[in-house]
Each structure stands twice: as structure tokens, then as C-alpha cells.
């Protein structure tokens, strides 16, 4: 089965490592078979090898081919849902544990980058801007809550006057600056994780789409050219799970998100857009997110779609979101436009779980995947090695099936997204 090349993105054009890993051939015996060579699977492979397990990773296309190689590169603290919502849903004790895991997720990304010398443009800070009056008004209380209840001092409120000095972005009346966040080149991060896993002795097979698997005292995983027999299974497919695992598929919804990269900007213009070279994101339900590359391109993500089709002209599709925020870029050339598929859950928290005593999965990162998927791999290694407590902090978060399951989830999602998109537009 022919694996597909990476999409034509700025990330692929600036990839600093070219991997060409052979497909699975014949029968392989291993301790753990991992399906998917994105952040979850690669992090699991690294942490499992550190614990002494033999690991075989099967990837349908290329390492980092899915969302891991196409996303905005934001490495945010906490969870996808804010802490006060988590406290209301789950209680303060569980919310505190999730907050600590969220901080550890960022630390884990940074530690892997340092330990394995991954060159991926790692930078610090996120400026989260608010446009709607209610969002602006809530920011000071949100900051105070994190500082007092969680003793988190790396976030502060930015008022409209200071914000105007930090960015020329239009339409925002306040922000939070979180210096605990990071941002990076997502594909080079994924490729660096793969290089680390290989150096540790993991086997990674590209072009090896899994057709089926059978659980039991031993797991049998089949591709079109081979079979892996393993003691444990990790399913790490996220938005590309499709029909491979029906027991988990109904808890996630694949959606498409889009990005562009401008031509390189002058240093003066780049600093006007984002003075301190942080990443940026806004408070809309259908979020816009952006940052500068090492060569001063604006990398901007905006807009979603909920079918299998991408827009015919992705550059124009995303450009309209850019110009609402930065009208001074009207004459700026757009060099790249690309899309990708991620997985969201109904309540935007990730779905971790057990399929059986020796089969596990994690997915549904809902746009918070760089840190959370990296952490997921670490926690999957822990639960396989017999230490389940931290994995269960995530697995105990309720993640409901989408109404109608995989067959009828799409119409309901579209109706909901249209409602929230309208609410974004009217403020």
C-alpha cells in the first residue's frame, strides 16, 4: 500500500530531517505495537523504550503525516477547557490534578526537545486576545483565579492600552500573557521524536496501514504485507481513526482546520504584528491562532469545515480571517496554504481509555494536541508498565459518545458549530 507524502505546507518545505522508513514485511514479535506515528505514538515509543519494552510503530503514511505535522505549533498550559469549568464539572481535586498534568505536558515537550536535541524553533509565551465584551471582562478574574487557587504566576492580564503596544491586531480589547506556554515547528518536533525513538531501538514502519487487529492474551495486528504480534496495543490514530476501532470512534469527531504561511516579512513589520514573538490566539469558539516563523513568516490558522472535502482555494479561505485581524497585510503574498484533520470530543477534553486488559488508546485532543498528545504517550507507557494512577486521572474525565454515534454525529456537530460561529460574529 503506497503511503502518501506530506502535504505541501511550509512545515514540509522546511523539514530538517528526511525519513524514509520501510513498510512492515512479514511477522514481527514485540512487547508493544503502536498504531500511529504522531505525537501520541512517538512519545509512547520513546517512554516505553526508556522502560525497557520493545516497540513497533505502524504508520499508514509518513511520520507526522497527520495533525502532528500540520498544526499551529502552540504548546499551551492547562487543558483545552478552562479550570473553572473543570472545577464545576469534576470538582476541585480532580481539576487540580488535571492542571498539574497540563503543566507537566509542557515540561515534557521541553525536556524531550532538550534531551534529544530536537531542532524545532522552540519559543516562549502566548498572548491570548479577547474580542467579545464578556470575554474581555472575565480575563482579570481568570488570571486571579489561576494565581490564587493554583499558585500559577506565569500569567498576567494585559489591558487594551498595553495590548496596542504589543500587537497591531485589530478588534481586541484585552488579553492574557502566559509565559509558561511555548510554541514550535510541529513537523520538525515530530521528526525529532521519531529520530529519538529510533535511536532508542524502537521500530517504525511507514506505509503500513493497519487493516485489522485481534485482542487476546496476545494482540495480532495486520497490515497488507505483514503482522505484528504483541503483548500490548496502543491505538494512537486521533482524527484518522476512521472505522478501525468502533468502540472509541463515537467519542471523537474528525474536523478539518486550515493554515497559511505568508512570504517572509520585514523585521519591522513582524515586530509590529507580534512585538515579543509569542504565539497568539483569540477567544472565538472557532479559534484563530497564529505565530511567526524563524524567517518572519506569519503562520496563521483559521476556519474549519466538517466534511471530507477541503476548500478548493485554502489560501483565500484563510486569508479573509487574517485580514480581519491584520488589514495591513492586504498586499502580502501568501506562499503556502494547507489543511489537516484533527479530532474533537463533545466537551473538548481528551478521551483516554482501555479497550481491554492489554489494549489502550488516547485521542480527541480538540486543538490542544502538541502538549497533551506528548503527555499521553508518557502516560500510556506508565499504564502498560503497571502504574495506572496518572493515566486514570485523564481516563476518569467523562467523554460522551456523540449523539447518533459515528453515523449521525456530523449533522448535529454542524448545527452546533454554525450556532457558535454566529455567536462569534455578533459578539
Backbone torsions as a table, in degrees:
resi	resn	phi	psi	omega
1	UNK	NA	125.0	-175.2
2	UNK	-75.2	126.8	175.8
3	UNK	-84.0	149.5	-176.5
4	UNK	-88.0	146.3	176.4
5	UNK	-72.7	167.2	174.4
6	UNK	-62.1	149.3	177.4
7	UNK	-63.8	159.5	-178.2
8	UNK	-78.5	82.3	-179.3
9	UNK	-118.2	167.1	173.3
10	UNK	-63.3	-33.6	178.0
11	UNK	-61.0	-48.0	180.0
12	UNK	-64.3	-37.0	-179.2
13	UNK	-67.2	-23.3	-177.2
14	UNK	-115.3	19.6	176.7
15	UNK	-62.4	133.4	-175.6
16	UNK	-102.3	9.5	177.9
17	UNK	-146.1	126.0	179.3
18	UNK	-105.3	109.7	177.6
19	UNK	-101.1	141.5	174.6
20	UNK	-140.3	84.1	-171.1
21	UNK	-96.7	138.1	-172.1
22	UNK	-70.9	148.3	174.2
23	UNK	-68.3	159.8	176.3
24	UNK	-64.1	134.0	176.8
25	UNK	-131.2	127.1	176.2
26	UNK	76.2	-159.3	-174.3
27	UNK	-104.4	133.1	179.1
28	UNK	-125.0	137.6	174.1
29	UNK	-108.1	134.2	-176.1
30	UNK	-152.9	165.4	175.5
31	UNK	-72.8	-46.6	-174.6
32	UNK	-131.9	129.4	170.6
33	UNK	-103.5	125.7	179.2
34	UNK	-111.1	127.4	177.8
35	UNK	-101.6	110.3	178.6
36	UNK	115.6	123.3	179.7
37	UNK	-109.7	51.0	166.7
38	UNK	-99.3	-162.8	-177.0
39	UNK	-57.7	-44.0	-177.6
40	UNK	-60.1	-52.6	-176.6
41	UNK	-67.1	-39.8	-178.8
42	UNK	-70.6	-41.1	176.6
43	UNK	-64.2	-41.5	176.9
44	UNK	-59.7	-42.7	-179.6
45	UNK	-62.0	-43.9	179.9
46	UNK	-62.2	-50.0	-175.1
47	UNK	-70.9	-32.1	175.5
48	UNK	-68.3	-40.9	177.8
49	UNK	-64.8	-36.5	177.4
50	UNK	-62.6	-26.2	178.2
51	UNK	-91.5	-1.6	174.8
52	UNK	96.9	5.4	179.6
53	UNK	-83.6	143.2	169.2
54	UNK	-79.2	142.1	-170.9
55	UNK	-137.3	134.7	171.0
56	UNK	-122.9	123.0	-179.5
57	UNK	-106.2	129.1	178.5
58	UNK	-111.3	124.8	-178.6
59	UNK	-124.0	128.8	-177.1
60	UNK	-65.2	-36.0	-177.3
61	UNK	-120.5	-106.6	179.3
62	UNK	-117.9	158.0	172.6
63	UNK	-54.9	129.1	179.4
64	UNK	69.2	20.5	-175.5
65	UNK	-68.2	-33.1	-177.2
66	UNK	-85.2	-141.8	-175.7
67	UNK	-59.3	-27.6	-178.5
68	UNK	-62.9	-24.6	179.4
69	UNK	-107.1	8.2	-173.4
70	UNK	-131.4	-4.4	-168.4
71	UNK	-81.3	-176.8	-176.2
72	UNK	-75.9	-12.1	177.4
73	UNK	78.2	17.1	179.2
74	UNK	-84.4	136.9	179.7
75	UNK	-120.5	85.5	-172.1
76	UNK	-89.1	152.8	175.8
77	UNK	-79.1	168.4	176.3
78	UNK	67.9	-151.5	-179.9
79	UNK	-115.6	174.6	178.8
80	UNK	-65.7	-26.5	178.1
81	UNK	-103.3	140.9	-175.5
82	UNK	-71.4	161.2	-170.2
83	UNK	-64.3	-37.8	-178.8
84	UNK	-66.5	-35.2	173.9
85	UNK	-65.1	-42.1	179.3
86	UNK	-64.7	-38.6	177.1
87	UNK	-61.0	-42.5	-179.9
88	UNK	-66.0	-39.8	-177.3
89	UNK	-76.8	-41.5	-164.9
90	UNK	-120.0	-10.8	-175.4
91	UNK	93.3	156.6	-173.1
92	UNK	-64.6	-40.4	-176.2
93	UNK	-62.3	-46.9	179.5
94	UNK	-66.7	-39.2	179.0
95	UNK	-62.5	-39.4	177.8
96	UNK	-63.1	-43.1	179.3
97	UNK	-62.6	-39.2	178.2
98	UNK	-67.2	-38.2	177.3
99	UNK	-60.9	-46.2	-179.9
100	UNK	-62.6	-39.5	176.5
101	UNK	-65.6	-35.2	177.1
102	UNK	-63.4	-40.9	175.7
103	UNK	-66.2	-41.0	178.7
104	UNK	-63.4	-32.9	179.2
105	UNK	-60.2	-45.4	178.1
106	UNK	-64.2	-44.5	178.6
107	UNK	-60.2	-38.0	-179.2
108	UNK	-65.1	-42.2	175.5
109	UNK	-57.1	-49.7	-177.2
110	UNK	-64.8	-39.4	-179.6
111	UNK	-66.3	-41.2	178.1
112	UNK	-64.2	-40.8	179.2
113	UNK	-61.8	-43.2	-179.4
114	UNK	-71.2	-46.8	-174.8
115	UNK	-64.1	-37.7	-174.9
116	UNK	-107.8	14.1	172.4
117	UNK	52.5	54.4	-178.0
118	UNK	-88.9	118.6	-179.9
119	UNK	-87.8	99.9	-174.3
120	UNK	-144.4	30.2	173.6
121	UNK	57.6	43.3	-179.1
122	UNK	-67.7	125.9	179.2
123	UNK	-134.0	171.6	-171.8
124	UNK	-115.8	144.3	165.2
125	UNK	99.7	144.6	172.1
126	UNK	-135.4	132.2	175.2
127	UNK	-104.6	109.5	-176.9
128	UNK	-101.0	114.8	-171.5
129	UNK	-104.3	145.9	-177.1
130	UNK	-118.1	137.6	-178.6
131	UNK	-111.1	-38.0	-177.3
132	UNK	-79.0	145.7	-174.3
133	UNK	-56.9	-41.7	-179.4
134	UNK	-65.5	-37.6	178.3
135	UNK	-67.1	-42.0	179.3
136	UNK	-62.1	-45.2	-177.0
137	UNK	-65.1	-28.3	-175.2
138	UNK	-84.0	-13.3	-172.7
139	UNK	-62.5	-47.3	-179.0
140	UNK	-58.6	-40.0	179.7
141	UNK	-68.0	-36.3	177.9
142	UNK	-63.0	-44.8	178.8
143	UNK	-62.7	-46.6	-179.4
144	UNK	-60.6	-39.1	-179.9
145	UNK	-62.6	-46.3	179.6
146	UNK	-65.4	-37.5	-179.5
147	UNK	-69.2	-42.1	-174.2
148	UNK	-85.0	-46.7	-174.0
149	UNK	-80.7	-34.5	-175.8
150	UNK	-111.3	0.8	-179.3
151	UNK	52.6	39.9	179.9
152	UNK	-99.9	110.8	-172.2
153	UNK	-104.8	5.7	-177.5
154	UNK	-93.5	16.6	177.5
155	UNK	-128.8	142.2	176.3
156	UNK	-145.9	161.2	179.0
157	UNK	-84.7	140.9	177.1
158	UNK	-121.0	118.2	-178.5
159	UNK	-81.7	174.9	-172.7
160	UNK	-61.5	-36.5	-178.2
161	UNK	-66.5	-47.4	178.7
162	UNK	-67.2	-37.2	-179.3
163	UNK	-59.6	-37.7	-179.6
164	UNK	-63.6	-24.9	175.9
165	UNK	-82.0	-19.9	-174.3
166	UNK	-93.7	-22.6	-177.6
167	UNK	-160.6	148.0	174.5
168	UNK	-89.4	7.6	-179.9
169	UNK	-56.9	133.1	-176.3
170	UNK	-92.1	148.6	167.7
171	UNK	89.6	15.7	-177.1
172	UNK	-122.2	133.8	-173.4
173	UNK	-108.4	7.1	-179.8
174	UNK	175.7	169.5	-176.3
175	UNK	-161.4	168.9	165.5
176	UNK	-119.6	141.2	174.8
177	UNK	-110.0	117.2	-177.8
178	UNK	-114.6	103.9	-177.6
179	UNK	-83.5	-1.3	172.8
180	UNK	-80.9	-15.2	178.0
181	UNK	-77.4	161.4	174.4
182	UNK	-131.8	171.2	168.5
183	UNK	-149.8	157.6	-169.2
184	UNK	-159.3	176.9	173.9
185	UNK	-86.8	107.0	-168.2
186	UNK	-67.4	-36.6	-179.1
187	UNK	-71.6	-41.2	178.1
188	UNK	-65.8	-31.3	173.5
189	UNK	-63.7	-47.3	179.6
190	UNK	-62.1	-43.8	179.4
191	UNK	-64.0	-37.2	176.8
192	UNK	-65.8	-38.3	175.3
193	UNK	-62.8	-41.6	179.3
194	UNK	-63.0	-43.6	178.1
195	UNK	-59.8	-40.8	178.9
196	UNK	-64.9	-44.3	-179.8
197	UNK	-61.8	-41.9	178.6
198	UNK	-64.2	-41.9	-179.8
199	UNK	-64.1	-29.5	178.7
200	UNK	-80.9	-8.2	176.5
201	UNK	107.2	5.4	175.1
202	UNK	-71.9	151.6	172.7
203	UNK	-102.0	130.7	177.6
204	UNK	-124.4	128.0	-179.9
205	UNK	-118.5	115.5	173.5
206	UNK	-84.4	166.2	179.5
207	UNK	59.5	33.8	-174.6
208	UNK	-129.5	69.3	-179.7
209	UNK	-66.8	130.7	178.6
210	UNK	-79.4	127.5	-179.3
211	UNK	-93.9	-32.9	-179.5
212	UNK	-167.8	163.6	170.6
213	UNK	-147.9	157.3	-178.3
214	UNK	-129.0	128.0	-179.9
215	UNK	-94.9	156.5	178.5
216	UNK	171.9	-157.0	175.8
217	UNK	-61.0	-27.7	170.9
218	UNK	-128.1	142.6	180.0
219	UNK	-94.0	136.0	175.4
220	UNK	-115.6	121.5	-177.1
221	UNK	-118.9	124.2	-173.2
222	UNK	-115.9	136.2	168.7
223	UNK	-112.9	-175.1	-178.6
224	UNK	-74.8	-15.8	-177.0
225	UNK	-119.6	-7.2	-174.8
226	UNK	-164.0	-174.9	-178.1
227	UNK	-144.8	140.3	172.6
228	UNK	-113.0	128.3	174.0
229	UNK	-108.1	124.2	-171.1
230	UNK	-140.3	158.6	173.9
231	UNK	-78.1	-30.4	-176.6
232	UNK	-136.2	155.2	178.4
233	UNK	-127.5	136.6	170.8
234	UNK	-121.2	121.5	176.6
235	UNK	-99.1	114.1	-173.3
236	UNK	-131.9	55.3	-173.9
237	UNK	-98.4	-21.8	179.8
238	UNK	49.9	-123.9	-173.7
239	UNK	-67.8	-7.3	-179.0
240	UNK	-109.7	21.8	-179.5
241	UNK	-65.3	-38.9	-178.9
242	UNK	51.8	-127.9	-174.6
243	UNK	-100.6	11.7	-175.0
244	UNK	-65.1	-37.5	-177.4
245	UNK	-134.3	87.6	-176.1
246	UNK	-61.2	-27.1	-177.3
247	UNK	-67.5	-24.7	-179.4
248	UNK	-109.8	-19.1	-171.9
249	UNK	-62.3	-33.5	-177.3
250	UNK	-71.9	-9.1	179.7
251	UNK	-90.1	-8.5	179.3
252	UNK	-125.6	157.6	174.6
253	UNK	-127.2	118.5	174.0
254	UNK	-71.2	130.7	173.5
255	UNK	-132.4	161.3	-178.2
256	UNK	-107.7	138.6	177.7
257	UNK	-129.7	156.7	-168.9
258	UNK	-132.1	149.6	-179.6
259	UNK	-138.3	160.2	170.8
260	UNK	-137.5	162.7	172.9
261	UNK	-130.0	127.2	177.7
262	UNK	-78.4	175.3	166.6
263	UNK	-64.2	162.3	175.0
264	UNK	-60.1	135.5	-177.9
265	UNK	-99.2	156.1	174.7
266	UNK	-63.2	156.2	178.6
267	UNK	-60.1	-39.2	-179.6
268	UNK	-64.0	-44.6	-179.9
269	UNK	-68.6	-42.0	179.6
270	UNK	-59.0	-43.7	-179.3
271	UNK	-69.5	-28.6	176.3
272	UNK	-69.1	-38.2	179.3
273	UNK	-68.4	-48.2	-178.5
274	UNK	-141.9	93.7	-171.1
275	UNK	-54.8	-44.1	-170.2
276	UNK	-103.0	13.0	175.7
277	UNK	59.5	31.4	171.6
278	UNK	-80.8	169.5	162.6
279	UNK	-78.7	163.0	177.8
280	UNK	-136.5	151.7	176.7
281	UNK	-152.7	156.7	179.0
282	UNK	-115.2	177.4	-170.9
283	UNK	-96.8	11.0	178.9
284	UNK	-68.3	153.6	177.1
285	UNK	-63.6	-46.7	170.2
286	UNK	-89.9	93.0	-164.0
287	UNK	-72.7	143.1	164.8
288	UNK	-98.9	144.6	-178.7
289	UNK	-146.7	143.3	-174.8
290	UNK	-158.7	164.5	-179.5
291	UNK	-166.4	173.7	175.8
292	UNK	-105.9	143.2	175.4
293	UNK	-82.1	174.4	178.4
294	UNK	-62.6	-27.7	178.1
295	UNK	-100.7	24.5	172.1
296	UNK	66.1	28.7	167.3
297	UNK	-82.8	145.7	169.1
298	UNK	-83.1	121.1	174.5
299	UNK	-103.7	112.9	-169.3
300	UNK	-127.0	129.9	175.6
301	UNK	-112.0	131.5	179.5
302	UNK	-165.8	143.1	177.7
303	UNK	89.7	145.2	179.2
304	UNK	-135.6	162.1	168.7
305	UNK	-144.7	160.3	-168.1
306	UNK	-125.6	17.1	173.8
307	UNK	-115.8	-178.0	-179.5
308	UNK	-79.0	-8.0	-176.0
309	UNK	-95.6	139.9	172.5
310	UNK	-92.4	156.2	174.1
311	UNK	-57.6	148.6	-179.5
312	UNK	-65.4	-33.2	-179.2
313	UNK	-127.2	88.4	-175.7
314	UNK	-65.3	-37.2	-179.8
315	UNK	-57.4	-47.3	179.7
316	UNK	-69.2	-34.8	179.7
317	UNK	-60.4	-44.5	-177.7
318	UNK	-83.3	-31.8	-174.8
319	UNK	-56.1	-35.8	-178.0
320	UNK	-64.5	-31.3	176.3
321	UNK	-71.8	-37.5	177.4
322	UNK	-60.3	-47.3	-172.8
323	UNK	-71.1	-22.7	173.9
324	UNK	-66.8	-29.2	-177.4
325	UNK	-97.2	-39.6	-178.8
326	UNK	-127.0	75.4	-179.3
327	UNK	-61.4	-19.9	179.3
328	UNK	-68.5	-7.6	179.4
329	UNK	-95.4	16.7	-176.3
330	UNK	-58.5	-32.5	-177.8
331	UNK	-102.2	10.3	-179.1
332	UNK	-81.3	133.9	-179.4
333	UNK	-73.0	139.9	174.5
334	UNK	-100.8	118.3	-175.6
335	UNK	-91.7	-30.7	-177.3
336	UNK	-140.1	145.5	170.6
337	UNK	-143.4	131.7	-177.0
338	UNK	-150.3	164.0	177.8
339	UNK	-133.0	168.2	178.1
340	UNK	-160.4	168.5	-176.6
341	UNK	-111.4	130.0	172.8
342	UNK	-122.3	176.4	179.5
343	UNK	-121.9	131.9	174.5
344	UNK	-112.7	158.2	172.2
345	UNK	-109.0	168.9	-174.6
346	UNK	-61.5	-38.8	-178.8
347	UNK	-111.9	16.1	169.8
348	UNK	70.3	7.6	171.4
349	UNK	-97.3	146.4	-176.5
350	UNK	-66.2	157.4	-178.3
351	UNK	-110.5	109.4	174.6
352	UNK	-108.5	141.6	179.3
353	UNK	-169.4	175.6	177.6
354	UNK	-110.2	133.7	172.7
355	UNK	-92.3	-30.0	177.1
356	UNK	-164.4	-172.4	-176.4
357	UNK	-64.3	-23.3	-177.9
358	UNK	-128.6	22.3	179.1
359	UNK	-135.6	129.6	-172.6
360	UNK	-135.1	160.9	177.0
361	UNK	-149.1	161.5	171.0
362	UNK	-153.1	133.7	-178.7
363	UNK	-168.0	-173.9	175.8
364	UNK	73.6	45.0	-173.6
365	UNK	-76.2	-12.2	168.3
366	UNK	58.5	37.5	177.7
367	UNK	91.7	4.9	-179.6
368	UNK	-119.0	34.8	-163.7
369	UNK	-79.9	-28.4	-175.2
370	UNK	-59.4	-54.6	178.5
371	UNK	-74.4	-42.1	-172.0
372	UNK	-69.3	-39.8	178.3
373	UNK	-68.6	-36.5	176.0
374	UNK	-61.6	-46.4	176.7
375	UNK	-62.8	-38.8	-179.7
376	UNK	-55.6	-43.6	178.3
377	UNK	-60.1	-38.9	178.2
378	UNK	-65.1	-44.9	-178.6
379	UNK	-70.9	-32.5	175.0
380	UNK	-64.5	-39.7	176.4
381	UNK	-63.4	-38.8	179.2
382	UNK	-63.9	-46.3	-176.1
383	UNK	-68.1	-35.1	176.3
384	UNK	-65.2	-35.7	-179.2
385	UNK	-80.1	-1.3	174.8
386	UNK	103.3	5.7	178.0
387	UNK	-111.4	99.7	-168.7
388	UNK	-99.1	-9.6	-168.6
389	UNK	-58.1	-47.7	-175.8
390	UNK	-74.8	-37.2	172.8
391	UNK	-57.7	-40.0	-177.2
392	UNK	-72.0	-22.9	172.2
393	UNK	-58.4	-40.4	177.5
394	UNK	-78.4	-41.9	-175.7
395	UNK	-67.2	-24.2	180.0
396	UNK	-79.0	-7.2	175.9
397	UNK	-72.7	121.7	-177.6
398	UNK	-63.6	130.3	175.7
399	UNK	-131.1	100.7	-173.3
400	UNK	-73.6	155.4	168.9
401	UNK	-66.8	143.6	171.0
402	UNK	-65.2	137.8	178.6
403	UNK	-54.6	130.4	-179.1
404	UNK	86.9	-1.1	179.1
405	UNK	64.5	-155.1	-176.3
406	UNK	-71.3	-21.0	-176.4
407	UNK	-78.9	-40.8	-171.6
408	UNK	-115.1	7.0	-176.8
409	UNK	-68.8	-31.2	-173.0
410	UNK	-63.1	-48.9	-179.3
411	UNK	-59.9	-39.6	179.1
412	UNK	-65.2	-40.4	179.1
413	UNK	-63.8	-45.3	-178.8
414	UNK	-60.3	-43.2	178.9
415	UNK	-61.2	-43.2	179.5
416	UNK	-66.2	-43.4	-179.8
417	UNK	-64.9	-38.5	177.4
418	UNK	-62.7	-38.8	177.6
419	UNK	-61.7	-49.0	-177.9
420	UNK	-70.0	-32.3	175.9
421	UNK	-64.1	-40.2	176.3
422	UNK	-63.3	-41.6	178.9
423	UNK	-64.0	-37.2	174.5
424	UNK	-59.3	-44.8	-173.6
425	UNK	-69.1	-35.2	-176.8
426	UNK	-91.2	-4.1	176.0
427	UNK	72.7	NA	NA
